[in-house]
Amino acid sequence: MGVIALAKEASPVEEELQVIHEFKFPVGWIVKRKTSLVLIQPKAEDFTLLDNPIECTALVFDENNQICGRMLSFFSNFQKRKIEVFCDDSTMGRTDAFERFLIRNGVKVAVDQAILGRRTSASLLRSYLLSCEPELRILRRSVSGWVPNRDGFLLGTEVLGSKKYVSEYEEAPFKTHGSIEDWIEHCALPTIDSPMWVTSILSAFAAPMLSLLGLERCSGGFHFYGHSSSGKTIGLELAAGIYGQAPHPWYLTGNGLEGTAAKHSDRLLVLDEIKQANPKDVMNSIYMLSNRQGKVRMTDKIRVRKSLTWQLLYLSSGETSIEEVATRAKSEYYEGQALRFLSIPMIRKLYPIKFIRKLEKSIQCLHGAVGRGWLDYLLTSNSEQIPYWRKTYEQIVDEYVKSWASEDPRINRILQRLAILETAAGIAQLNGFLPDEYFDPSPDEESGMSIVRNSLFAVLQSWCDGSGISRINGTLSDTKKAAKRVLEAINIAIANRWLVPFENDEFTQAPGFKTLGFIDETSTDEKTVFLLDSVLKNNCIPPGIRTFTKELAALGILKRDENNKDSKGKPRLKTRMKTIQSTLLTHSDYRIDRSVQSYAFNLKALEQYTNS
């Protein structure tokens, strides 16, 4: 703060008073007298500007290294304490806006009272603050979370660690209530039997470690879906409450989700009730959230505006799966979306009503303390422990891959994300943020896996089952999922007469306007459906026709044509239809290329496979 000591001959001000600002015309001085700021003028009565001093503690610069505001320190009559608040340049540039800023923050200032040449108190204070040049320089960041040197963390509007940064977001203060010990006893321990609840808690602990360990590729989310009252919301409230917040509703636009993600950078973003969201926005947001960057836009000067960026994990819940959301959006559900945002059916487990009510009350009463403690620990330890944490993480990844006998890069990608959850859990447990029981052997497993690992593997297995994906020779197989789509296409084709029926090599019905294949109804117990190439191409992505037909042939669902062999004498999977004879074929209105090739499915075996 600029302070000027005036000599007696230079002004009528007493020597012992501290002059903090001088006005040249009209002449006047702002002085600090005891605890108040007073305006002194020659031949005029002293005028008290503020009962408590106000100071400019730092200049604030944006990410383009341009000054964007000041940090002001003053006493708030609303909060009955001294606070430090950011005041942007546009507010400092106008007296009326600055006056409203002071009143809004609980500063009692005189209004509509002209002094020193018809100026208001706010105008004089604004001139004083704009002339201050404090030594401290602060960078205003567009994202929360870790600051560049990892010596500070922006938790909403609060700064943990280094005070050289401030967030540009105005967010409700993070609530803190209870102790870490109470949270462990009443929130963490009771959830130990639920894989979904354990995964939710571990996601909150793991999110700040992604940036520390350089694991940007592990960004992604978990969507838990199931019937109402199955425990989905409790899991989300547990995770959000670790940092003293409540779950966000899914009722967001695409632009709103960008800003929300940036505010939750290096933390866990918790979104509840996916049905509230526009299905198309949900499908677009999956890539956006996981790729850690918002949409590129132009400024009014036709220049590229800086995009919002973030680094986070996210949780979601709802009564519908992501695949159902894609159907409502009339959008393709791509493999990249499925791997980035795991759609996991709830693992159903019934709990007594008294237990649920007690847990809900504990979540409401105990929140925030464990999250702040965890961040404080990471702040003080990250410079020394990062190499050890990274080594631990890589060991866990190797154990996961070995345990799952995985040779599929897709499942390895998911295992890498789950491994960061167990890494964070181990660090948190060793330092008193999670109960020791989390690493006790699971009572449901003979292999001796810990409860943490067993819970994460149970969640992954639930995703495989819910997605119709199986593990074959260490790889993820989409065959059952594709088989369900093929069976659905067959049923639709039968209902619309798009499959031409025949018995004993004789057509029994004229083809319709559209032909997708043929159906052999010679045996009522074991019908054979011949599907054209185009049907499989539309329904077998993934896993692809070659993988799909190979696996179904091994299961005896897809028949080989003994009359159509390759050069080695092995029957081919494709069947030629030229053996079928009918007077219908010679009719001028019905022309069928009898050399067409198709795939022969045992319909009964296909139904049994998809329902297994």
C-alpha positions as CSV (number, residue, x, y, z in Angstrom):
1,M,0.0,0.0,0.0
2,G,1.3,3.4,-0.9
3,V,2.0,5.5,2.2
4,I,3.2,9.2,2.1
5,A,4.6,10.9,5.2
6,L,4.0,14.6,4.9
7,A,6.0,17.3,6.6
8,K,4.1,19.9,8.6
9,E,5.0,22.7,6.2
10,A,3.6,20.7,3.2
11,S,0.1,20.3,4.6
12,P,-2.1,21.2,7.5
13,V,-2.2,17.5,8.5
14,E,-0.6,16.5,11.8
15,E,2.7,14.7,11.5
16,E,1.6,11.6,13.3
17,L,-1.3,10.8,10.9
18,Q,-0.6,8.4,8.0
19,V,-1.5,9.9,4.7
20,I,-2.4,7.2,2.1
21,H,-3.6,9.3,-0.8
22,E,-3.4,13.0,-1.8
23,F,-5.7,14.9,-4.1
24,K,-4.2,17.9,-6.0
25,F,-7.3,19.7,-7.0
26,P,-9.3,20.3,-5.0
27,V,-6.8,19.8,-2.3
28,G,-7.4,17.0,0.2
29,W,-5.9,14.0,1.9
30,I,-7.1,10.5,2.8
31,V,-5.6,9.6,6.1
32,K,-5.7,6.5,8.3
33,R,-6.9,7.6,11.7
34,K,-7.0,4.7,14.2
35,T,-9.3,2.1,12.5
36,S,-11.0,4.5,10.1
37,L,-10.3,6.3,6.8
38,V,-10.8,10.0,7.0
39,L,-10.8,12.7,4.3
40,I,-9.1,15.9,5.5
41,Q,-9.6,19.2,3.6
42,P,-8.2,22.7,4.2
43,K,-10.8,24.9,5.9
44,A,-13.4,22.1,6.1
45,E,-14.5,19.6,8.6
46,D,-13.0,16.1,8.5
47,F,-15.2,13.5,6.7
48,T,-15.1,9.8,7.6
49,L,-15.1,7.8,4.4
50,L,-15.1,4.3,6.1
51,D,-15.2,3.1,9.7
52,N,-12.6,0.4,8.7
53,P,-9.7,0.6,6.3
54,I,-9.8,-0.8,2.8
55,E,-6.6,-1.9,1.0
56,C,-5.5,-3.1,-2.4
57,T,-3.5,-6.2,-1.6
58,A,-2.6,-7.4,-5.1
59,L,-2.9,-6.7,-8.8
60,V,-4.7,-9.4,-10.7
61,F,-3.7,-10.4,-14.3
62,D,-5.5,-12.7,-16.7
63,E,-4.0,-15.5,-18.7
64,N,-2.9,-13.1,-21.4
65,N,-0.8,-11.2,-18.9
66,Q,-3.1,-8.2,-18.9
67,I,-4.4,-6.5,-15.7
68,C,-8.0,-7.5,-15.1
69,G,-8.7,-6.3,-11.6
70,R,-7.5,-6.0,-8.0
71,M,-7.7,-7.9,-4.8
72,L,-9.3,-5.7,-2.1
73,S,-9.2,-6.4,1.6
74,F,-11.8,-4.8,3.9
75,F,-14.2,-5.5,6.9
76,S,-17.6,-6.9,5.9
77,N,-20.5,-5.9,8.1
78,F,-22.4,-8.8,6.8
79,Q,-19.9,-11.5,7.8
80,K,-18.5,-9.5,10.8
81,R,-14.9,-10.2,9.7
82,K,-12.2,-9.0,7.4
83,I,-12.5,-10.5,3.9
84,E,-10.5,-10.4,0.6
85,V,-12.5,-10.1,-2.6
86,F,-11.6,-9.8,-6.3
87,C,-12.9,-6.6,-8.0
88,D,-12.7,-6.7,-11.7
89,D,-11.5,-3.8,-13.9
90,S,-14.9,-3.0,-15.3
91,T,-16.2,-2.4,-11.7
92,M,-13.2,-0.3,-10.7
93,G,-13.7,1.8,-13.9
94,R,-17.1,3.2,-12.9
95,T,-17.9,4.9,-9.6
96,D,-21.6,3.7,-9.5
97,A,-20.5,0.1,-10.2
98,F,-17.8,0.3,-7.5
99,E,-20.3,1.8,-5.0
100,R,-22.7,-1.1,-5.6
101,F,-19.8,-3.5,-5.2
102,L,-18.9,-2.1,-1.8
103,I,-22.6,-2.2,-0.6
104,R,-23.1,-5.7,-1.9
105,N,-20.1,-6.9,0.1
106,G,-21.2,-5.4,3.4
107,V,-19.2,-2.1,3.4
108,K,-21.0,0.8,4.9
109,V,-20.3,3.8,2.7
110,A,-21.9,7.2,2.4
111,V,-24.0,7.6,-0.8
112,D,-25.5,10.7,-2.5
113,Q,-23.3,13.0,-0.4
114,A,-21.1,15.3,-2.3
115,I,-17.6,16.1,-0.9
116,L,-14.3,17.5,-2.3
117,G,-15.7,19.1,-5.4
118,R,-19.0,17.2,-5.6
119,R,-17.4,13.7,-5.5
120,T,-18.9,10.8,-3.6
121,S,-17.1,8.6,-1.0
122,A,-17.0,5.7,-3.5
123,S,-15.3,8.0,-6.1
124,L,-12.6,9.1,-3.7
125,L,-11.9,5.5,-2.5
126,R,-11.8,4.3,-6.1
127,S,-9.1,7.0,-6.9
128,Y,-7.1,5.9,-4.0
129,L,-7.3,2.1,-4.8
130,L,-6.4,2.7,-8.5
131,S,-3.3,4.5,-7.5
132,C,-2.1,1.7,-5.3
133,E,0.7,-0.5,-6.7
134,P,1.1,-3.5,-4.3
135,E,4.0,-5.8,-4.9
136,L,2.0,-9.0,-5.0
137,R,0.9,-10.1,-8.5
138,I,-1.9,-12.7,-8.9
139,L,-2.9,-14.7,-12.0
140,R,-6.6,-15.2,-12.6
141,R,-7.3,-18.7,-14.0
142,S,-10.2,-19.8,-16.1
143,V,-10.1,-23.3,-14.6
144,S,-10.1,-24.6,-11.0
145,G,-7.7,-27.2,-9.7
146,W,-3.9,-27.4,-9.7
147,V,-1.9,-24.2,-10.5
148,P,1.1,-24.5,-12.9
149,N,3.8,-25.3,-10.2
150,R,1.5,-27.7,-8.3
151,D,2.0,-25.5,-5.2
152,G,-1.6,-24.4,-5.0
153,F,-5.1,-25.6,-5.6
154,L,-8.2,-23.6,-6.6
155,L,-11.1,-25.1,-4.7
156,G,-13.9,-23.0,-6.1
157,T,-13.2,-19.4,-5.0
158,E,-10.9,-20.6,-2.3
159,V,-7.1,-20.9,-2.8
160,L,-5.3,-23.7,-1.0
161,G,-1.5,-23.3,-0.8
162,S,0.0,-20.6,-3.0
163,K,-1.8,-17.3,-2.9
164,K,-0.6,-16.1,-6.3
165,Y,-3.7,-17.4,-8.1
166,V,-7.4,-16.8,-8.1
167,S,-10.3,-18.4,-9.9
168,E,-12.5,-16.4,-12.2
169,Y,-15.6,-18.4,-11.2
170,E,-17.9,-17.2,-8.5
171,E,-19.0,-20.3,-6.8
172,A,-20.9,-21.0,-3.5
173,P,-18.4,-21.7,-0.7
174,F,-17.6,-25.3,-0.1
175,K,-19.2,-26.5,3.1
176,T,-17.2,-28.3,5.8
177,H,-18.8,-30.0,8.7
178,G,-17.6,-32.8,11.0
179,S,-14.1,-34.4,11.2
180,I,-12.3,-36.9,9.0
181,E,-12.6,-39.5,11.7
182,D,-16.3,-39.1,11.9
183,W,-16.7,-39.3,8.1
184,I,-14.6,-42.5,8.0
185,E,-16.7,-44.1,10.7
186,H,-20.2,-43.1,9.6
187,C,-19.8,-42.7,5.8
188,A,-16.9,-44.7,4.4
189,L,-17.2,-47.9,6.6
190,P,-20.9,-48.5,6.1
191,T,-20.5,-48.4,2.3
192,I,-17.9,-51.2,2.2
193,D,-20.4,-53.8,0.8
194,S,-21.5,-51.8,-2.2
195,P,-19.1,-51.8,-5.3
196,M,-20.9,-48.8,-6.7
197,W,-20.5,-46.7,-3.5
198,V,-16.9,-47.7,-3.0
199,T,-16.1,-46.8,-6.7
200,S,-17.8,-43.4,-6.2
201,I,-15.8,-42.6,-3.1
202,L,-12.5,-43.7,-4.8
203,S,-13.3,-41.6,-7.9
204,A,-13.4,-38.4,-5.7
205,F,-10.0,-39.3,-4.2
206,A,-8.5,-40.2,-7.6
207,A,-9.5,-37.1,-9.6
208,P,-6.8,-34.7,-8.2
209,M,-4.1,-37.3,-8.9
210,L,-4.7,-37.4,-12.7
211,S,-2.7,-34.2,-13.3
212,L,-0.1,-35.0,-10.6
213,L,0.8,-38.4,-12.2
214,G,0.4,-37.2,-15.8
215,L,-2.5,-39.6,-16.5
216,E,-4.5,-37.4,-18.8
217,R,-5.5,-40.4,-20.9
218,C,-7.3,-41.9,-17.9
219,S,-9.9,-39.1,-18.0
220,G,-13.4,-40.6,-18.3
221,G,-16.6,-41.3,-16.4
222,F,-18.9,-43.9,-14.8
223,H,-22.6,-43.9,-15.5
224,F,-24.6,-46.0,-13.0
225,Y,-28.2,-46.9,-14.1
226,G,-31.0,-48.9,-12.7
227,H,-34.4,-48.8,-11.1
228,S,-35.4,-46.1,-8.6
229,S,-34.2,-46.6,-5.0
230,S,-31.3,-48.8,-6.0
231,G,-28.7,-46.6,-4.3
232,K,-27.5,-44.5,-7.2
233,T,-28.1,-41.1,-5.7
234,I,-26.5,-42.1,-2.4
235,G,-23.3,-43.0,-4.2
236,L,-23.3,-39.7,-6.0
237,E,-24.0,-37.8,-2.7
238,L,-21.1,-39.7,-1.0
239,A,-18.7,-38.7,-3.8
240,A,-19.8,-35.0,-4.0
241,G,-19.9,-34.6,-0.2
242,I,-16.2,-35.4,0.1
243,Y,-15.5,-31.9,-1.2
244,G,-18.5,-30.4,0.5
245,Q,-20.9,-30.1,-2.5
246,A,-24.1,-31.6,-3.8
247,P,-24.5,-33.5,-7.1
248,H,-25.2,-31.3,-10.1
249,P,-28.4,-32.0,-12.1
250,W,-27.9,-33.2,-15.7
251,Y,-30.2,-30.3,-16.8
252,L,-27.5,-28.4,-18.6
253,T,-26.8,-27.1,-22.1
254,G,-23.6,-28.0,-23.9
255,N,-22.2,-24.5,-23.1
256,G,-23.2,-24.8,-19.5
257,L,-21.5,-28.2,-19.2
258,E,-18.2,-26.7,-20.5
259,G,-18.2,-24.1,-17.8
260,T,-19.2,-26.6,-15.1
261,A,-16.4,-29.0,-16.2
262,A,-13.8,-26.1,-16.0
263,K,-15.1,-25.3,-12.5
264,H,-14.5,-29.0,-11.5
265,S,-11.1,-29.4,-13.1
266,D,-8.8,-31.8,-11.0
267,R,-11.9,-32.8,-9.1
268,L,-14.9,-35.1,-9.5
269,L,-17.9,-33.8,-11.6
270,V,-21.0,-35.5,-10.3
271,L,-24.2,-35.4,-12.5
272,D,-27.5,-36.8,-11.4
273,E,-30.6,-37.9,-13.4
274,I,-29.5,-38.2,-17.0
275,K,-33.1,-38.1,-18.2
276,Q,-33.2,-34.4,-17.5
277,A,-30.6,-33.7,-20.2
278,N,-31.1,-33.4,-23.9
279,P,-30.1,-36.8,-25.3
280,K,-28.1,-35.2,-28.2
281,D,-26.2,-33.0,-25.7
282,V,-25.3,-36.1,-23.6
283,M,-23.9,-38.0,-26.6
284,N,-21.8,-34.9,-27.7
285,S,-20.6,-34.3,-24.1
286,I,-19.0,-37.7,-23.7
287,Y,-16.2,-36.9,-26.1
288,M,-15.9,-33.3,-24.9
289,L,-15.6,-34.2,-21.2
290,S,-13.1,-37.0,-21.8
291,N,-11.0,-35.0,-24.3
292,R,-10.6,-32.2,-21.7
293,Q,-11.4,-29.3,-24.0
294,G,-14.4,-27.2,-24.9
295,K,-15.6,-26.0,-28.3
296,V,-13.4,-23.6,-30.3
297,R,-15.1,-20.3,-30.9
298,M,-14.4,-17.0,-32.5
299,T,-14.4,-13.6,-30.9
300,D,-16.2,-10.5,-32.2
301,K,-12.9,-9.5,-33.8
302,I,-12.8,-12.7,-35.8
303,R,-10.0,-14.2,-33.7
304,V,-9.9,-17.6,-32.1
305,R,-11.1,-17.4,-28.5
306,K,-9.2,-19.5,-26.0
307,S,-11.1,-22.7,-25.2
308,L,-11.9,-23.9,-21.7
309,T,-9.8,-26.9,-20.6
310,W,-10.0,-29.2,-17.7
311,Q,-8.9,-32.5,-16.3
312,L,-11.4,-34.6,-14.3
313,L,-13.3,-37.8,-13.7
314,Y,-17.1,-37.7,-13.7
315,L,-19.9,-39.7,-12.3
316,S,-23.5,-39.9,-13.5
317,S,-26.7,-41.7,-12.7
318,G,-30.1,-42.3,-14.1
319,E,-32.7,-45.0,-14.9
320,T,-31.5,-45.4,-18.5
321,S,-28.3,-46.6,-20.0
322,I,-26.1,-44.5,-22.3
323,E,-27.2,-46.9,-25.2
324,E,-30.8,-46.0,-24.5
325,V,-29.9,-42.3,-24.4
326,A,-28.3,-42.8,-27.9
327,T,-31.5,-44.4,-29.1
328,R,-33.6,-41.4,-27.9
329,A,-31.1,-39.1,-29.6
330,K,-31.3,-41.1,-32.8
331,S,-27.6,-41.2,-32.7
332,E,-24.9,-43.8,-33.3
333,Y,-23.4,-45.2,-30.1
334,Y,-19.7,-45.5,-30.9
335,E,-17.1,-47.7,-29.3
336,G,-15.1,-44.6,-28.2
337,Q,-18.1,-43.3,-26.3
338,A,-18.7,-46.6,-24.6
339,L,-15.1,-46.8,-23.4
340,R,-14.9,-43.2,-22.2
341,F,-18.2,-43.3,-20.3
342,L,-18.8,-46.7,-18.9
343,S,-22.5,-47.4,-18.7
344,I,-22.8,-49.7,-15.7
345,P,-26.0,-51.4,-14.4
346,M,-26.4,-51.2,-10.6
347,I,-25.4,-54.2,-8.7
348,R,-28.6,-54.8,-6.8
349,K,-28.3,-55.3,-3.0
350,L,-31.1,-54.7,-0.5
351,Y,-30.4,-52.8,2.7
352,P,-32.6,-52.2,5.7
353,I,-34.5,-48.9,5.6
354,K,-33.0,-47.8,8.9
355,F,-29.5,-48.3,7.5
356,I,-30.3,-46.2,4.4
357,R,-31.8,-43.4,6.5
358,K,-28.9,-43.4,8.9
359,L,-26.4,-43.3,6.0
360,E,-28.3,-40.4,4.3
361,K,-28.2,-38.4,7.6
362,S,-24.5,-39.0,8.0
363,I,-23.8,-37.8,4.4
364,Q,-25.8,-34.6,5.2
365,C,-24.0,-34.0,8.4
366,L,-20.4,-35.0,7.5
367,H,-18.9,-33.4,4.4
368,G,-16.0,-31.4,3.2
369,A,-13.4,-32.1,5.9
370,V,-12.0,-35.2,4.3
371,G,-11.7,-33.6,0.8
372,R,-9.8,-30.5,2.2
373,G,-7.5,-32.7,4.2
374,W,-6.8,-34.9,1.2
375,L,-5.9,-31.8,-0.9
376,D,-3.7,-30.4,1.8
377,Y,-1.8,-33.6,2.0
378,L,-1.3,-33.8,-1.8
379,L,-0.1,-30.1,-1.7
380,T,2.5,-30.8,0.9
381,S,3.7,-34.2,-0.4
382,N,3.4,-34.1,-4.2
383,S,6.9,-32.8,-5.0
384,E,8.6,-35.7,-3.1
385,Q,6.1,-38.5,-3.5
386,I,5.1,-38.3,-7.2
387,P,7.8,-40.8,-8.5
388,Y,6.8,-43.3,-5.8
389,W,3.1,-42.8,-6.6
390,R,3.7,-43.3,-10.3
391,K,5.6,-46.5,-9.7
392,T,2.8,-47.8,-7.5
393,Y,0.3,-47.0,-10.2
394,E,2.2,-48.9,-12.8
395,Q,2.5,-51.9,-10.6
396,I,-1.2,-52.0,-10.0
397,V,-1.8,-51.7,-13.8
398,D,0.4,-54.7,-14.4
399,E,-1.4,-56.7,-11.7
400,Y,-4.8,-55.8,-13.2
401,V,-3.8,-56.9,-16.7
402,K,-2.3,-60.1,-15.4
403,S,-5.4,-60.8,-13.3
404,W,-7.8,-60.2,-16.2
405,A,-5.4,-62.1,-18.6
406,S,-6.1,-59.2,-20.9
407,E,-4.7,-58.9,-24.4
408,D,-7.3,-56.3,-25.6
409,P,-6.2,-52.7,-25.7
410,R,-9.7,-51.6,-25.0
411,I,-10.0,-53.4,-21.7
412,N,-6.5,-52.3,-20.8
413,R,-7.6,-48.7,-21.3
414,I,-10.4,-49.3,-18.7
415,L,-8.1,-51.1,-16.3
416,Q,-5.7,-48.1,-16.4
417,R,-8.5,-45.8,-15.3
418,L,-9.5,-48.2,-12.5
419,A,-5.9,-48.5,-11.4
420,I,-5.7,-44.8,-10.5
421,L,-8.7,-45.3,-8.2
422,E,-6.9,-48.1,-6.3
423,T,-3.6,-46.1,-6.3
424,A,-5.4,-43.1,-4.7
425,A,-7.2,-45.5,-2.2
426,G,-3.9,-46.9,-1.1
427,I,-2.3,-43.5,-0.5
428,A,-5.5,-42.2,1.3
429,Q,-5.7,-45.3,3.5
430,L,-2.0,-45.0,4.6
431,N,-2.5,-41.4,5.6
432,G,-5.7,-41.8,7.5
433,F,-8.3,-40.6,4.9
434,L,-9.9,-44.1,4.3
435,P,-10.6,-47.0,6.7
436,D,-8.1,-49.8,6.9
437,E,-10.9,-52.3,6.2
438,Y,-11.0,-51.2,2.5
439,F,-7.8,-53.3,2.0
440,D,-9.0,-56.3,4.0
441,P,-9.6,-59.5,1.9
442,S,-13.0,-59.5,0.4
443,P,-15.3,-62.1,2.0
444,D,-16.8,-62.9,-1.4
445,E,-13.5,-63.8,-3.0
446,E,-11.3,-66.9,-2.5
447,S,-8.4,-65.2,-4.3
448,G,-7.7,-62.9,-1.4
449,M,-8.3,-59.7,-3.3
450,S,-8.9,-56.6,-1.3
451,I,-12.4,-55.1,-1.0
452,V,-11.2,-52.1,-3.1
453,R,-10.0,-54.3,-6.0
454,N,-12.9,-56.7,-5.7
455,S,-15.3,-53.7,-5.9
456,L,-13.6,-52.2,-9.0
457,F,-13.5,-55.6,-10.7
458,A,-17.2,-56.1,-9.9
459,V,-18.1,-52.8,-11.5
460,L,-16.1,-53.7,-14.6
461,Q,-17.8,-57.1,-14.8
462,S,-21.2,-55.4,-14.4
463,W,-20.3,-53.1,-17.4
464,C,-19.4,-56.1,-19.5
465,D,-22.6,-57.9,-18.6
466,G,-24.8,-54.8,-19.2
467,S,-23.1,-54.1,-22.5
468,G,-23.4,-57.7,-23.8
469,I,-19.7,-57.9,-23.9
470,S,-17.8,-61.1,-22.9
471,R,-14.2,-62.0,-22.4
472,I,-12.8,-64.5,-24.8
473,N,-9.0,-65.4,-24.7
474,G,-8.2,-62.2,-22.7
475,T,-10.1,-59.9,-25.1
476,L,-13.4,-58.1,-25.0
477,S,-16.0,-59.6,-27.3
478,D,-18.9,-57.6,-28.7
479,T,-20.3,-60.7,-30.3
480,K,-23.3,-61.2,-28.0
481,K,-24.2,-57.5,-28.3
482,A,-24.1,-57.7,-32.1
483,A,-26.0,-61.0,-31.9
484,K,-28.8,-59.2,-30.1
485,R,-28.9,-56.6,-32.8
486,V,-29.0,-59.3,-35.6
487,L,-31.8,-61.1,-33.8
488,E,-33.8,-57.9,-33.5
489,A,-33.3,-57.3,-37.3
490,I,-34.4,-60.8,-38.0
491,N,-37.6,-60.4,-36.0
492,I,-38.4,-57.1,-37.7
493,A,-37.7,-58.7,-41.1
494,I,-40.1,-61.6,-40.4
495,A,-42.8,-59.2,-39.3
496,N,-42.5,-57.1,-42.4
497,R,-42.1,-60.1,-44.9
498,W,-38.5,-59.0,-45.7
499,L,-37.3,-62.6,-45.3
500,V,-38.6,-64.9,-48.1
501,P,-39.9,-68.2,-46.6
502,F,-39.3,-71.6,-48.3
503,E,-39.9,-75.3,-47.4
504,N,-38.1,-78.3,-48.9
505,D,-36.2,-76.0,-51.4
506,E,-39.5,-74.5,-52.5
507,F,-40.6,-70.9,-52.0
508,T,-43.9,-70.7,-50.2
509,Q,-44.4,-66.9,-50.5
510,A,-43.6,-64.3,-53.1
511,P,-40.9,-61.9,-52.1
512,G,-41.9,-58.5,-50.8
513,F,-40.7,-55.1,-52.1
514,K,-37.6,-55.5,-49.9
515,T,-35.6,-58.7,-49.4
516,L,-33.0,-59.0,-46.5
517,G,-32.7,-62.8,-46.8
518,F,-34.6,-66.1,-46.7
519,I,-35.9,-68.3,-43.9
520,D,-36.1,-72.2,-44.1
521,E,-39.3,-73.3,-42.4
522,T,-39.0,-77.0,-43.4
523,S,-38.5,-77.9,-39.7
524,T,-40.7,-76.0,-37.2
525,D,-38.3,-76.9,-34.3
526,E,-35.1,-75.7,-36.0
527,K,-35.6,-72.8,-38.5
528,T,-32.6,-71.6,-40.5
529,V,-32.4,-67.9,-41.4
530,F,-30.2,-66.8,-44.4
531,L,-29.1,-63.2,-44.0
532,L,-27.5,-61.1,-46.7
533,D,-24.1,-59.4,-46.2
534,S,-25.6,-56.0,-45.9
535,V,-27.6,-56.9,-42.7
536,L,-24.5,-58.1,-40.9
537,K,-22.5,-55.0,-42.0
538,N,-25.1,-52.8,-40.4
539,N,-25.3,-54.7,-37.1
540,C,-21.8,-56.0,-36.5
541,I,-19.8,-52.8,-35.9
542,P,-18.3,-53.7,-33.5
543,P,-16.9,-56.4,-33.6
544,G,-16.8,-56.7,-37.4
545,I,-18.2,-59.4,-39.7
546,R,-15.1,-61.6,-39.6
547,T,-14.8,-61.8,-35.8
548,F,-18.6,-62.1,-35.4
549,T,-19.0,-65.0,-37.9
550,K,-15.9,-66.8,-36.6
551,E,-17.2,-66.8,-33.0
552,L,-20.7,-67.8,-33.8
553,A,-19.5,-70.6,-36.1
554,A,-17.5,-71.9,-33.1
555,L,-20.6,-71.9,-31.0
556,G,-22.6,-73.8,-33.7
557,I,-25.0,-70.9,-34.3
558,L,-23.7,-70.1,-37.8
559,K,-23.8,-73.0,-40.2
560,R,-21.3,-73.8,-42.9
561,D,-22.2,-74.7,-46.5
562,E,-21.0,-78.2,-47.4
563,N,-21.6,-77.4,-51.1
564,N,-19.5,-74.3,-51.0
565,K,-15.9,-75.1,-50.1
566,D,-12.6,-73.2,-50.3
567,S,-9.4,-74.3,-52.0
568,K,-8.5,-76.5,-49.0
569,G,-11.8,-78.3,-49.0
570,K,-13.2,-76.5,-45.9
571,P,-16.8,-75.5,-46.1
572,R,-17.3,-71.8,-46.2
573,L,-19.5,-69.7,-43.9
574,K,-21.3,-68.1,-46.8
575,T,-24.1,-70.1,-48.3
576,R,-25.2,-69.9,-52.0
577,M,-29.0,-69.9,-52.6
578,K,-29.0,-71.4,-56.1
579,T,-30.1,-74.8,-54.8
580,I,-33.6,-73.4,-54.1
581,Q,-36.1,-74.1,-56.9
582,S,-39.6,-72.7,-57.3
583,T,-42.1,-71.8,-60.0
584,L,-42.1,-68.3,-58.3
585,L,-38.6,-67.8,-59.6
586,T,-39.8,-68.1,-63.2
587,H,-42.6,-65.6,-62.9
588,S,-41.9,-62.4,-64.7
589,D,-42.8,-60.3,-61.6
590,Y,-40.3,-62.0,-59.3
591,R,-36.6,-62.1,-60.3
592,I,-34.2,-63.4,-57.7
593,D,-30.5,-63.9,-58.3
594,R,-30.1,-67.6,-57.1
595,S,-26.3,-67.2,-56.9
596,V,-26.6,-64.7,-54.1
597,Q,-24.5,-65.5,-51.0
598,S,-25.8,-65.2,-47.4
599,Y,-25.1,-66.4,-43.9
600,A,-27.1,-69.3,-42.5
601,F,-28.1,-68.9,-38.8
602,N,-29.7,-71.5,-36.6
603,L,-32.6,-69.3,-35.3
604,K,-33.2,-71.3,-32.1
605,A,-29.5,-71.4,-31.1
606,L,-29.2,-67.7,-31.8
607,E,-32.2,-66.9,-29.5
608,Q,-30.7,-69.2,-26.7
609,Y,-27.3,-67.4,-27.0
610,T,-28.7,-63.9,-26.8
611,N,-30.8,-64.8,-23.8
612,S,-28.1,-66.6,-21.9
